[in-house]
Amino acid sequence: MKLPDSDDTTGAVAPAVAAQGRAGILRRLLRNPVAVTCLVLLALISLASLFAPLLTSQDPARSSLTDSLAPMSGKHPLGGDGVGRDVLARLLYGGRTSLLGALLAVAVAVVIGVPAGLVAGYYRKWFDAVSSWVSNLLMAVPAIIVLLVVMSAVGQNTYLAMAVFGVLMSPGVFRLIRASVISVREELYVDAARVSGLTDARIIRRHILPVVQAPTIIQAAQMLGLGIVIQSGLEFLGLGSASQASWGSMLNDAFGNIYTKPELMVWPGLALAVTVAAFGLLGNALRDALDGTAVTGRKPSRGATTRKPGAEKKAPPVISEAQDTDDALLVLEGLTVSYPTAQGEKTVVDGVSLTVRRGEVLGLVGESGSGKSQTAFAILGLLPREAQVATTRLEFDGTELGRLGRAAMNRYRGHRIAYVPQEPMSNLDPSFRIGAQLVEPVRRHLGLSAAEARTKTLGLLERVGISDPERVFRAYPHQISGGMAQRVLIAGAVSCEPDLLIADEPTTALDVTVQAEVLDLMRSLQSERNMGVILVTHDFGVVADLCDRVTVMQTGAVVESAPVDQLFADPQHPYTRMLLASTLEDAEPRSALSLSRTVSASAAGAVGIAGTTDPAGVTNSAGITNTGRQEGPA
Amino acid sequence: MIVFLVRRVVAGLVLVLVIATTTFALMGLTGSDPVRQIVGQTATQQQVTAKSAELGLDQPFVVRYGHWLADAVHGNLGSSWFSGESVTSSLENKLPVTLSIVLAALLVSAVLSTVLGVAAAVRRGALDQVVQLLAVLGFAVPSFLVALVFAVVIGVDLGWLPATGYVPLADSAGGWLRSITLPALSLSVGAIAATAQQVRGSMVDVLRADYIRTLRSRGISERSLLFRHALRNAAPAALTVLALQFIGLVGGAVVVEKVFGLNGIGSQATSAGSQGDTPVVMGVVVVMVALVVVVNILMDLAYGWLNPKVRVG
């Protein structure tokens, strides 16, 4: 019937095991009520089968015509079956057949699968090729057909059939072990052990066996259930040792009397279902125990930092510019983003305010973990669903975005506010041609026909510097380079002529030469279309190159905001000074050049005195709190 | 693509050949004595020898296998030792029954596991928990037990659908559908459980992918995002599991056919197997393995269609 698919347990589990050790897993397992229930049930069933002679005085094989289909009575607590055998006795003794048979099958599968998997995974070469071929072959055959053949050829022996079934299940174990071993042997510590001259046997015992132990136990639990299913299936078909009581043969008998006494199905059916379900749930609980923290949910986002509220008294941010928001394209005030974690709420953005005017490039700067990307995603409404987001004001071109529903927000996203991601290759849908991905939003937002959208998209691809737009239009993402992918993403972002472009470190993942080209492209597109831009970056070279104004963030809050010339000439906040200093130290030639150009230019001009004002927006907008809809991954 | 297809077909043929050879060897070389069963316990030694010669069992194993293989390649699978009926024609009669329930079960599994898996991945929360629990239970409870419960409750007690028998599609489309509904449903429970679990897992992963966020940033509709983009990327992994599950469906058909009194290949396998009727067993094995091979190749083609890296690269 079906063999357990082992692949899903492999990768994730293996590294976790090595780190945790078995005691911790066992403790976690015992804290899981489902696991405890399963263990107790299985223990009861095993004990009842083991002590069957003590629990009933009846012989499970003795039939008597007078007791045929007997009702429940003192003599037959659960009644008699079709030929007058005692149902309780058959149930108890039948448990032995099922459990022993399943144990035998699992033992065979483990004895074959584990060594074969170890050798194939550790030494690879011809043995790996041959054993993988055999394993694929075995997995392609319906097990029950093979068992039918074996039983008809060799004779009706339940235990023999289960041993053969063990052979048929061994590919599952083999594949699991092989995959675990392959992943471990690439680890540095195994490499180190090999270099330091440990024997293979020792490496396998010390480093590899501990890793494969736990996944094997999980799979064994599931295979036990499977063994019982197959065995009872065979006996239900009337195959197997006729003299032996078993749950499957009880169901066969009940099936024969289905119109006269269907209740006969209840006991063996229940025993079977409970036992198999208990093994299955136990396997799942074991896996959960191994995954450990995975149950509590995904870690919020990279670089999130925990800040104890009020632990440190922060200096107010240095805001050196006029706070008139009249000609503002985007006004964000009092943005707070936090994530629920096991240790309580974790705030990653705390009261951030910023303004972008039409046609202005705002640099959002800070080291990783400062909350700048979280701020960018919050504006787009793209934070993960578990994020808790509050703003006092999030106004785009006069519309409050914080209160928009999904459909209304989708009319802004991509159309008037666009986004360029950091990592080009992971941001294109691998299953669709590039053309299709670019055409879809254009048609949706601008209402173009397929042909018009195609022409427009090809023009865009040419505009972003792709020399063979027709080819790229037809290509899949894996067929183009990273630099080209980033151009495609920029083309996608500007395709509907947005007023605001939010670019999240658009050059970080690119080669240095490509970085310069992409920055040039962004600059020319920006001035050509007079877009407002929020450029998220940690690179002051990029800031100097492109930005009109800079907002500096540290641990989730704005520390300084100033026009770019002023910030370079006279940074007010110590954190800004530190960032600037570190940029100058290891600056690339290009960045340093443009930086010095900007700095000298600003030094030559009149330098305004940086005045400090109150943190904007937190108190002045009537205390509205919008809990914006976020549509990122759950 | 053509090379890939040819390779898969050749690998499939090799599989059928290896299984056929192994089965023939098992049936021919082990100690059981089918001739004695055929002629009966009271027959004389002369009668046994004559029957042996008639069936060609007096020849060496290799010669017998050579004959069988040569005939099989020409589409002749011999005749039953017990009934004398041609194996090919009896398979022709029984294949539609098994194909109906197995393919219907495959279809039901594909559709329901997608619906359940996507719903669990998108809605999360309580619905997710319920789907996951159903997945574990569906995986654990054997399909013939489900079949028995369906037969008794829906077939006999409620009488909504027939509990036994098969109506050919040519006779009555409605009757055919009614007759295969319960068998196909009970057969698909395990496959639905396993595949829904996989669909859910892949969907959760894909929905976290960067490109989904970027597509969202372009303002495309939620429907297109879920069903065009996310599901398309989650499908290959689910398809792999479904292909594995199909092997289980073919095996499960053997037991389910018995419960619903269907005269298909599965019930033929059971009776021929318990009698030691080598020609029939060989025919059944070849047809079932060939069925698995064909469906797996179709799944591979679908996989290639879904996954451009396989197709183009």
Chai-1 contact restraints between the chains, C-beta under 6 A:
chainA,res_idxA,chainB,res_idxB,connection_type,confidence,min_distance_angstrom,max_distance_angstrom,comment,restraint_id
A,M1,B,G248,contact,1.0,0.0,6.0,A-B,restraint_1
A,M1,B,G251,contact,1.0,0.0,6.0,A-B,restraint_2
A,M1,B,G252,contact,1.0,0.0,6.0,A-B,restraint_3
A,K2,B,G248,contact,1.0,0.0,6.0,A-B,restraint_4
A,D5,B,L244,contact,1.0,0.0,6.0,A-B,restraint_5
A,A140,B,L15,contact,1.0,0.0,6.0,A-B,restraint_6
A,A140,B,V292,contact,1.0,0.0,6.0,A-B,restraint_7
A,V141,B,I19,contact,1.0,0.0,6.0,A-B,restraint_8
A,P142,B,I247,contact,1.0,0.0,6.0,A-B,restraint_9
A,P142,B,V250,contact,1.0,0.0,6.0,A-B,restraint_10
A,P142,B,G251,contact,1.0,0.0,6.0,A-B,restraint_11
A,P142,B,M288,contact,1.0,0.0,6.0,A-B,restraint_12
A,A143,B,G251,contact,1.0,0.0,6.0,A-B,restraint_13
A,I144,B,G251,contact,1.0,0.0,6.0,A-B,restraint_14
A,I144,B,V254,contact,1.0,0.0,6.0,A-B,restraint_15
A,I145,B,V285,contact,1.0,0.0,6.0,A-B,restraint_16
A,I145,B,M288,contact,1.0,0.0,6.0,A-B,restraint_17
A,L148,B,A269,contact,1.0,0.0,6.0,A-B,restraint_18
A,L148,B,G273,contact,1.0,0.0,6.0,A-B,restraint_19
A,V149,B,T23,contact,1.0,0.0,6.0,A-B,restraint_20
A,V149,B,L26,contact,1.0,0.0,6.0,A-B,restraint_21
A,S152,B,G273,contact,1.0,0.0,6.0,A-B,restraint_22
A,S152,B,G276,contact,1.0,0.0,6.0,A-B,restraint_23
A,A153,B,L26,contact,1.0,0.0,6.0,A-B,restraint_24
A,A153,B,M27,contact,1.0,0.0,6.0,A-B,restraint_25
A,A153,B,T30,contact,1.0,0.0,6.0,A-B,restraint_26
A,V154,B,T30,contact,1.0,0.0,6.0,A-B,restraint_27
A,G225,B,A140,contact,1.0,0.0,6.0,A-B,restraint_28
A,V229,B,P142,contact,1.0,0.0,6.0,A-B,restraint_29
A,G233,B,F144,contact,1.0,0.0,6.0,A-B,restraint_30
A,G233,B,V255,contact,1.0,0.0,6.0,A-B,restraint_31
A,F236,B,F144,contact,1.0,0.0,6.0,A-B,restraint_32
A,L237,B,T270,contact,1.0,0.0,6.0,A-B,restraint_33
A,P262,B,V152,contact,1.0,0.0,6.0,A-B,restraint_34
A,M265,B,L148,contact,1.0,0.0,6.0,A-B,restraint_35
A,G269,B,L145,contact,1.0,0.0,6.0,A-B,restraint_36
A,A273,B,V141,contact,1.0,0.0,6.0,A-B,restraint_37
A,V276,B,A140,contact,1.0,0.0,6.0,A-B,restraint_38
A,A277,B,L137,contact,1.0,0.0,6.0,A-B,restraint_39
A,A277,B,A140,contact,1.0,0.0,6.0,A-B,restraint_40
A,G280,B,V136,contact,1.0,0.0,6.0,A-B,restraint_41
A,G280,B,F139,contact,1.0,0.0,6.0,A-B,restraint_42
A,G280,B,A140,contact,1.0,0.0,6.0,A-B,restraint_43
A,L281,B,V136,contact,1.0,0.0,6.0,A-B,restraint_44
A,N284,B,V136,contact,1.0,0.0,6.0,A-B,restraint_45
A,L380,B,S217,contact,1.0,0.0,6.0,A-B,restraint_46
A,L382,B,R213,contact,1.0,0.0,6.0,A-B,restraint_47
A,L382,B,R216,contact,1.0,0.0,6.0,A-B,restraint_48
A,N410,B,G219,contact,1.0,0.0,6.0,A-B,restraint_49
A,R413,B,S217,contact,1.0,0.0,6.0,A-B,restraint_50
A,R413,B,G219,contact,1.0,0.0,6.0,A-B,restraint_51
A,G414,B,R218,contact,1.0,0.0,6.0,A-B,restraint_52
A,G414,B,G219,contact,1.0,0.0,6.0,A-B,restraint_53
A,H415,B,G219,contact,1.0,0.0,6.0,A-B,restraint_54
A,Y419,B,S217,contact,1.0,0.0,6.0,A-B,restraint_55
A,P421,B,T214,contact,1.0,0.0,6.0,A-B,restraint_56
A,S426,B,D210,contact,1.0,0.0,6.0,A-B,restraint_57
A,N427,B,D210,contact,1.0,0.0,6.0,A-B,restraint_58
A,N427,B,Y211,contact,1.0,0.0,6.0,A-B,restraint_59
A,N427,B,T214,contact,1.0,0.0,6.0,A-B,restraint_60
A,L428,B,Y211,contact,1.0,0.0,6.0,A-B,restraint_61
A,D429,B,Y211,contact,1.0,0.0,6.0,A-B,restraint_62
A,D429,B,H229,contact,1.0,0.0,6.0,A-B,restraint_63
A,S431,B,R232,contact,1.0,0.0,6.0,A-B,restraint_64
A,S431,B,N233,contact,1.0,0.0,6.0,A-B,restraint_65
A,E440,B,I220,contact,1.0,0.0,6.0,A-B,restraint_66
A,P441,B,R218,contact,1.0,0.0,6.0,A-B,restraint_67
A,P441,B,I220,contact,1.0,0.0,6.0,A-B,restraint_68
A,Y476,B,P308,contact,1.0,0.0,6.0,A-B,restraint_69
A,H478,B,K309,contact,1.0,0.0,6.0,A-B,restraint_70
A,P633,B,L207,contact,1.0,0.0,6.0,A-B,restraint_71
A,P633,B,R208,contact,1.0,0.0,6.0,A-B,restraint_72
A,A634,B,R124,contact,1.0,0.0,6.0,A-B,restraint_73
